[in-house]
Amino acid sequence: MTATSELHFAIDGDNADRYFQSLNSWLANENDFRGQVNARQQPIRPGEMGGVIDVLVVALGSGGAGAVLARSVTTWLTQTRADITLTIKSREGTQIKIDVNRAKDAEGVIREIGELIEKSDNQRLVSGEDG
């Protein structure tokens, strides 16, 4: 498949900014994701102040990058041991939420991220997008 999946990562919890930067560095240092990780600001909603970069966007090509990403994310989450929730969302709006306790089931998380990527790819193929 030549389409590129794009996943958006957001973090909720105490010290979310610190963990956001940590995850950004962690993923950017993965060989499979060099140059594919970008920090972006979410659109500002009415009544909100702007300026905080609060979303990581990871572009995934084909060839097992989803499994590498899932393993990397679960490892990062279990090592941080933080009381945070990581939301991973596809461009199409499908999302999963992972916390430290769920990350301990690495195979389950890997499966869920894989399903998220597959669903995103299928939706783009049906709509005629190619990434």
C-alpha positions, 0 to 999 in steps of 0.5 A: 500500500502506497498510502501514508497513514497519519496519526495524531497523539495528544496527552492528558494529565499532570505535567502533560507538556513535559510528557508531550516533549518526552514523547516527541523526543522518544519518537523522533529518535526512532530510526523508523520515524526520523523526519516523520514526527511533527509537533503541531498546534490544535485549532483554537476553539472559541473562548480558548487562548492559543499558542501551545503545541499540543499534538504530535503527528506521526506519518507512517508508511507501509511495511510494519511501521504501525507495529514499530510505533505501537511497540515504541509507544507502549515502551515509552508509556510503561517507562514514564510510569506517569498518570497520563492518558495518551490519545491516538487519533486518525485523520478520519477521527477514529481514536483510542486512549491508552494509559500506563495500565493499558500499556502493560498489555503491549500486544493488546495495544499493538493490535489496537493501533494496528486496527486504527491504522488499518481502518484509517487506510481503508477509509482513505482508499474508499474515499479515494485519498492516497495520503 
